[in-house]
Amino acid sequence: MVAQTIKVGKKYAVYLPKKVVENLQIKEGDFLILQTKEDGILLKPVKKIGIVKPWSKIKPEEVERVGEEITGKLLE
């Protein structure tokens, strides 16, 4: 764990030290979770989820059609 003193800038901006950013692999545009504690603030990077490939070749229209069929049978 690293402890460093940083300065609060205009509009309360906080700039993260380069070593911290590199160690945590934080990139510009990434999201952080800000949590207030009794004695301070905790910042945690939001875990990045890889690209998920579709597991099925069903089109949305087909899902809609089947859903309507099932609904029709349930209402009979």
C-alpha positions, -999 to +999 in steps of 0.1 A: +000+000+000+013+034-009+005+067+010+012+100-007+002+136-001-017+151-031-033+185-035-069+193-043-072+215-074-098+237-089-133+225-086-120+199-061-102+179-087-078+153-074-050+141-096-037+106-091+001+100-090+016+084-120+029+054-101-005+047-086-022+049-120+003+026-136+002+001-108-036-001-109-037+002-147-061+031-146-067+049-179-083+082-187-121+077-188-121+048-164-146+048-136-137+048-099-159+040-069-156+068-043-165+057-008-164+080+023-151+066+055-151+081+090-114+091+086-111+097+049-119+087+013-114+054-005-111+052-043-114+018-060-112+012-097-143-004-113-133-038-125-132-040-163-152-067-180-138-081-213-159-081-245-185-108-243-191-127-275-227-137-283-233-173-273-263-176-297-272-167-332-309-160-324-321-127-337-341-103-315-371-106-339-371-144-333-371-140-295-400-115-298-420-139-320-414-169-297-423-147-267-456-137-283-464-174-291-458-184-254-478-155-241-507-164-265-507-200-252-506-189-216-537-166-222-558-193-238 
